[in-house]
Amino acid sequence: MRMTRTWLLAAAAAVAVGCSDSGTAPGDGGTGGNGGGPIGSVTLGNIFFQSAHNGTRNPAVDTVAAGATVTWTWTSTGSEPHSVRSQGSPGFTSSDILTGDGQTYTMTFNTPGTYQYDCAVHGADMTGRIVVQ
């Protein structure tokens, strides 16, 4: 009985450690996954997209209502060029390749669907998804 109880306690501890959240999502550079910014606001950084709303990063994921506008803002990108490039179907108009902090790109999504995007310069290293309901 004592051996079984010890094993169960060890298993429970391992599960608790595996399920704990350090507040840092994989690949987010320690910014955590909390977000808290406006829905439809995405930060475009050096080499990542991050949802300002929920903190998801590479892929940045945000859910908006049909008719909502999404704004991507270049932040701490320095002289590195980036873009917002639509991938697959349904699609949307992609941005130009832009360089410099403070650049923005906005798109209004009127039709429900899941819209995938990446950076034309960095491809799979920078990805995101907008879910329109």
Contacts in CASP RR format, 6 or more apart in sequence:
PFRMAT RR
TARGET T0000
AUTHOR 0000-0000-0000
METHOD contacts of the structure
MODEL  1
MRMTRTWLLAAAAAVAVGCSDSGTAPGDGGTGGNGGGPIGSVTLGNIFFQ
SAHNGTRNPAVDTVAAGATVTWTWTSTGSEPHSVRSQGSPGFTSSDILTG
DGQTYTMTFNTPGTYQYDCAVHGADMTGRIVVQ
23 30 0 8 1.000
23 32 0 8 1.000
23 33 0 8 1.000
23 34 0 8 1.000
24 30 0 8 1.000
24 31 0 8 1.000
24 32 0 8 1.000
24 33 0 8 1.000
25 32 0 8 1.000
25 33 0 8 1.000
25 55 0 8 1.000
25 56 0 8 1.000
25 57 0 8 1.000
27 48 0 8 1.000
27 57 0 8 1.000
27 58 0 8 1.000
28 48 0 8 1.000
28 50 0 8 1.000
28 55 0 8 1.000
28 57 0 8 1.000
28 58 0 8 1.000
31 50 0 8 1.000
31 55 0 8 1.000
31 57 0 8 1.000
32 55 0 8 1.000
33 54 0 8 1.000
33 55 0 8 1.000
33 56 0 8 1.000
33 57 0 8 1.000
34 54 0 8 1.000
34 55 0 8 1.000
35 51 0 8 1.000
35 52 0 8 1.000
35 53 0 8 1.000
35 54 0 8 1.000
35 55 0 8 1.000
36 52 0 8 1.000
36 53 0 8 1.000
36 54 0 8 1.000
36 55 0 8 1.000
37 52 0 8 1.000
37 53 0 8 1.000
38 52 0 8 1.000
38 53 0 8 1.000
39 53 0 8 1.000
39 62 0 8 1.000
39 63 0 8 1.000
39 64 0 8 1.000
39 68 0 8 1.000
40 51 0 8 1.000
40 52 0 8 1.000
40 53 0 8 1.000
40 62 0 8 1.000
40 64 0 8 1.000
40 68 0 8 1.000
40 69 0 8 1.000
40 70 0 8 1.000
40 71 0 8 1.000
40 130 0 8 1.000
41 51 0 8 1.000
41 52 0 8 1.000
41 53 0 8 1.000
41 62 0 8 1.000
41 70 0 8 1.000
41 71 0 8 1.000
41 73 0 8 1.000
42 49 0 8 1.000
42 50 0 8 1.000
42 51 0 8 1.000
42 52 0 8 1.000
42 60 0 8 1.000
42 62 0 8 1.000
42 70 0 8 1.000
42 71 0 8 1.000
42 72 0 8 1.000
42 73 0 8 1.000
42 128 0 8 1.000
43 49 0 8 1.000
43 50 0 8 1.000
43 51 0 8 1.000
43 52 0 8 1.000
43 60 0 8 1.000
43 72 0 8 1.000
43 73 0 8 1.000
43 75 0 8 1.000
44 72 0 8 1.000
44 73 0 8 1.000
44 74 0 8 1.000
44 75 0 8 1.000
44 77 0 8 1.000
44 82 0 8 1.000
44 84 0 8 1.000
44 119 0 8 1.000
44 126 0 8 1.000
45 74 0 8 1.000
45 75 0 8 1.000
45 76 0 8 1.000
45 77 0 8 1.000
45 82 0 8 1.000
46 76 0 8 1.000
46 77 0 8 1.000
46 78 0 8 1.000
46 80 0 8 1.000
47 80 0 8 1.000
47 119 0 8 1.000
47 122 0 8 1.000
47 125 0 8 1.000
47 126 0 8 1.000
48 57 0 8 1.000
48 58 0 8 1.000
48 60 0 8 1.000
48 126 0 8 1.000
49 57 0 8 1.000
49 58 0 8 1.000
49 59 0 8 1.000
49 60 0 8 1.000
49 72 0 8 1.000
49 117 0 8 1.000
49 119 0 8 1.000
49 126 0 8 1.000
49 127 0 8 1.000
49 128 0 8 1.000
50 56 0 8 1.000
50 57 0 8 1.000
50 58 0 8 1.000
50 60 0 8 1.000
51 57 0 8 1.000
51 60 0 8 1.000
51 61 0 8 1.000
51 62 0 8 1.000
53 62 0 8 1.000
54 61 0 8 1.000
54 62 0 8 1.000
56 62 0 8 1.000
58 125 0 8 1.000
58 126 0 8 1.000
58 127 0 8 1.000
58 128 0 8 1.000
59 127 0 8 1.000
59 128 0 8 1.000
59 129 0 8 1.000
60 127 0 8 1.000
60 128 0 8 1.000
60 129 0 8 1.000
61 128 0 8 1.000
61 129 0 8 1.000
61 131 0 8 1.000
62 70 0 8 1.000
62 129 0 8 1.000
62 130 0 8 1.000
62 131 0 8 1.000
63 130 0 8 1.000
63 131 0 8 1.000
63 132 0 8 1.000
63 133 0 8 1.000
64 70 0 8 1.000
64 109 0 8 1.000
64 130 0 8 1.000
64 131 0 8 1.000
64 132 0 8 1.000
64 133 0 8 1.000
65 132 0 8 1.000
65 133 0 8 1.000
66 109 0 8 1.000
66 110 0 8 1.000
66 111 0 8 1.000
66 112 0 8 1.000
66 132 0 8 1.000
66 133 0 8 1.000
67 108 0 8 1.000
67 109 0 8 1.000
67 110 0 8 1.000
67 132 0 8 1.000
68 108 0 8 1.000
68 109 0 8 1.000
68 132 0 8 1.000
69 106 0 8 1.000
69 107 0 8 1.000
69 108 0 8 1.000
69 109 0 8 1.000
70 106 0 8 1.000
70 107 0 8 1.000
70 108 0 8 1.000
70 109 0 8 1.000
70 130 0 8 1.000
71 104 0 8 1.000
71 105 0 8 1.000
71 106 0 8 1.000
72 84 0 8 1.000
72 95 0 8 1.000
72 104 0 8 1.000
72 105 0 8 1.000
72 106 0 8 1.000
73 102 0 8 1.000
73 103 0 8 1.000
73 104 0 8 1.000
74 82 0 8 1.000
74 98 0 8 1.000
74 100 0 8 1.000
74 101 0 8 1.000
74 102 0 8 1.000
74 103 0 8 1.000
74 104 0 8 1.000
75 101 0 8 1.000
75 102 0 8 1.000
76 101 0 8 1.000
77 99 0 8 1.000
77 100 0 8 1.000
77 101 0 8 1.000
77 103 0 8 1.000
78 99 0 8 1.000
78 100 0 8 1.000
78 101 0 8 1.000
79 99 0 8 1.000
79 100 0 8 1.000
80 99 0 8 1.000
80 121 0 8 1.000
81 97 0 8 1.000
81 98 0 8 1.000
81 99 0 8 1.000
81 121 0 8 1.000
82 97 0 8 1.000
82 98 0 8 1.000
82 99 0 8 1.000
82 119 0 8 1.000
82 121 0 8 1.000
82 122 0 8 1.000
82 126 0 8 1.000
83 94 0 8 1.000
83 95 0 8 1.000
83 96 0 8 1.000
83 97 0 8 1.000
83 98 0 8 1.000
83 105 0 8 1.000
83 119 0 8 1.000
83 120 0 8 1.000
83 121 0 8 1.000
84 94 0 8 1.000
84 95 0 8 1.000
84 105 0 8 1.000
84 107 0 8 1.000
84 117 0 8 1.000
84 119 0 8 1.000
85 94 0 8 1.000
85 95 0 8 1.000
85 117 0 8 1.000
85 118 0 8 1.000
85 119 0 8 1.000
85 120 0 8 1.000
85 123 0 8 1.000
86 92 0 8 1.000
86 93 0 8 1.000
86 94 0 8 1.000
86 115 0 8 1.000
86 116 0 8 1.000
86 117 0 8 1.000
87 116 0 8 1.000
87 117 0 8 1.000
87 118 0 8 1.000
88 116 0 8 1.000
90 111 0 8 1.000
90 113 0 8 1.000
90 114 0 8 1.000
90 115 0 8 1.000
91 115 0 8 1.000
92 107 0 8 1.000
92 109 0 8 1.000
92 115 0 8 1.000
92 117 0 8 1.000
93 107 0 8 1.000
94 117 0 8 1.000
94 120 0 8 1.000
95 105 0 8 1.000
97 120 0 8 1.000
97 121 0 8 1.000
98 105 0 8 1.000
109 115 0 8 1.000
109 130 0 8 1.000
109 132 0 8 1.000
110 132 0 8 1.000
111 132 0 8 1.000
112 132 0 8 1.000
112 133 0 8 1.000
113 131 0 8 1.000
113 132 0 8 1.000
113 133 0 8 1.000
114 129 0 8 1.000
114 130 0 8 1.000
114 131 0 8 1.000
114 132 0 8 1.000
115 129 0 8 1.000
115 130 0 8 1.000
115 131 0 8 1.000
115 132 0 8 1.000
116 127 0 8 1.000
116 128 0 8 1.000
116 129 0 8 1.000
117 127 0 8 1.000
117 128 0 8 1.000
117 129 0 8 1.000
117 130 0 8 1.000
118 124 0 8 1.000
118 126 0 8 1.000
118 127 0 8 1.000
118 128 0 8 1.000
119 125 0 8 1.000
119 126 0 8 1.000
END
